[in-house]
Amino acid sequence: MMQKVQRFGGAMIAPVLLFAFNSIVLAFAIVFQDPEIMGGLAAEGTFWTDL
C-alpha cells in the first residue's frame, strides 16, 4: 500500500509545481497591469496595455 501512495505522490509532483508556477506568472501579470504600481506604463491606451 505504501508503494502505491508513493507512486501517486510522485505522479502528482509535476502538476503541483506547474500550478505554483502558473500562479506566480498570473500574479506578475496582474501587477504589471495595475497603473497604481506600474505608473504611466500601465495606463490605458499605451503600448503596454495594447499588447
C-alpha distances in whole Angstrom, upper triangle without the diagonal:
4,5,5,7,9,10,11,13,14,16,17,19,22,22,22,25,27,27,28,31,32,33,35,37,38,39,41,42,43,45,47,48,49,53,53,51,52,56,58,56,53,57,57,59,58,57,53,53,54,51
4,5,5,6,9,10,11,12,14,15,17,20,21,21,23,25,26,26,29,30,31,33,35,36,37,39,41,41,43,45,47,48,51,51,49,50,54,56,54,52,55,55,57,56,55,51,51,53,50
4,5,5,6,9,10,10,12,14,16,18,20,20,22,24,25,26,28,30,31,32,34,35,37,39,40,41,43,44,46,47,51,51,49,50,53,56,53,51,54,55,56,55,54,50,50,52,49
4,5,5,6,9,10,11,12,15,17,18,18,21,22,23,25,27,28,29,31,33,34,35,37,38,39,41,43,44,46,50,50,47,48,52,54,52,49,53,53,55,54,52,49,48,50,47
4,5,5,6,9,10,11,13,16,16,16,18,21,21,22,24,26,26,28,30,31,32,35,36,37,38,41,42,43,47,47,45,46,49,52,49,47,50,51,52,52,50,47,46,48,45
4,5,5,6,9,10,11,14,15,15,17,19,20,21,23,25,26,27,29,30,32,34,35,36,38,39,41,42,46,46,44,45,48,51,48,46,49,50,52,51,49,46,46,47,44
4,5,5,6,9,10,13,14,15,16,18,20,21,23,24,25,27,29,30,31,33,35,36,38,39,41,42,46,46,44,45,48,50,48,46,49,49,51,50,48,45,45,46,43
4,5,5,6,9,11,12,12,15,16,17,19,21,22,23,25,27,27,29,31,32,33,35,37,38,40,44,44,42,42,46,48,45,43,46,47,48,48,46,43,42,43,41
4,5,5,6,10,11,10,12,15,15,16,18,20,21,23,25,26,27,29,30,31,33,35,36,38,41,42,39,40,44,46,43,41,45,45,47,46,44,41,41,42,39
4,5,6,8,10,11,12,14,15,16,18,20,21,22,24,26,27,29,30,32,33,34,36,38,41,42,39,40,44,46,43,41,44,45,47,45,43,40,40,42,39
4,6,7,8,10,11,13,14,16,17,18,20,22,23,24,26,28,29,30,32,34,35,37,40,41,39,39,43,45,42,40,43,43,45,44,42,39,39,40,37
4,6,6,6,9,10,11,13,15,16,17,19,20,21,23,25,26,27,29,31,32,34,37,38,36,36,40,42,39,37,40,41,42,41,40,36,36,37,35
4,6,5,6,9,10,11,12,14,16,17,19,20,21,23,25,26,27,29,31,32,36,36,34,34,38,40,37,36,39,40,41,40,38,35,35,36,33
4,5,5,6,9,10,11,12,14,16,17,18,20,21,23,24,26,27,29,31,34,35,32,33,36,38,35,34,37,37,39,37,35,32,32,34,30
4,5,5,6,9,10,10,12,14,15,16,18,20,21,22,24,26,27,29,33,33,31,31,35,37,34,32,35,35,37,36,34,31,31,32,29
4,5,5,6,9,10,11,13,15,15,17,19,20,21,23,25,26,28,31,32,29,30,34,36,33,31,34,35,37,36,34,31,31,32,30
4,5,5,6,9,10,11,12,14,16,17,19,20,21,23,25,26,30,30,28,28,32,34,31,30,33,34,35,34,32,29,29,31,28
4,5,5,6,8,10,11,12,14,15,16,18,20,21,23,25,28,29,27,27,30,32,29,27,31,31,33,31,30,26,26,28,25
4,6,5,6,9,10,10,12,14,15,17,18,20,21,23,27,27,25,26,29,31,29,26,29,30,32,31,29,26,26,27,25
4,5,5,6,9,10,11,13,14,16,17,19,20,22,25,26,23,24,27,30,27,25,29,30,31,30,29,25,25,27,25
4,5,5,6,9,10,11,13,14,16,17,19,21,24,25,22,22,26,28,25,23,27,28,29,28,26,23,23,25,22
4,5,5,6,9,10,10,12,14,15,17,19,22,23,21,21,25,26,24,22,25,25,27,26,24,21,21,22,20
4,5,5,6,9,10,11,12,14,16,17,21,21,19,20,23,25,23,21,24,25,27,26,25,21,21,23,21
4,5,5,6,9,10,11,12,14,16,19,20,17,17,21,23,21,19,23,24,26,24,23,20,20,22,20
4,5,5,6,9,10,11,13,15,18,19,17,16,20,22,19,17,21,22,23,22,20,17,17,19,17
4,5,5,6,9,10,11,13,16,18,16,16,19,21,18,16,19,20,22,21,20,16,16,18,16
4,5,5,6,9,10,11,15,15,13,14,17,19,17,15,18,19,22,21,20,17,16,19,18
4,5,5,6,9,10,13,14,11,11,15,17,15,13,16,18,20,18,18,14,14,17,16
4,5,5,6,9,12,14,12,11,15,16,13,11,14,15,17,16,15,11,11,14,12
4,6,5,7,10,12,10,11,14,15,14,11,13,14,17,16,16,13,12,15,14
4,5,5,9,9,7,8,11,13,12,10,13,15,17,16,16,13,12,16,15
4,6,8,10,8,6,10,11,9,7,11,13,15,13,13,9,9,13,12
4,6,9,8,7,10,10,9,5,8,10,12,11,12,8,7,11,11
4,6,6,6,8,10,9,6,8,10,13,13,14,11,10,14,15
4,5,5,5,6,7,5,6,9,12,11,13,11,10,14,15
4,6,6,9,10,8,9,12,15,15,17,14,14,18,19
4,6,9,9,8,11,14,17,15,17,14,14,18,18
4,7,6,6,8,12,14,12,13,10,11,15,16
4,5,6,7,11,13,11,13,11,12,16,17
4,5,5,9,10,8,11,10,11,13,15
4,6,9,10,7,8,6,8,11,12
4,7,9,7,9,6,6,10,11
4,6,6,9,8,7,10,13
4,6,9,9,6,8,11
4,7,8,6,7,10
4,5,6,6,9
4,6,5,6
4,6,6
4,6
4
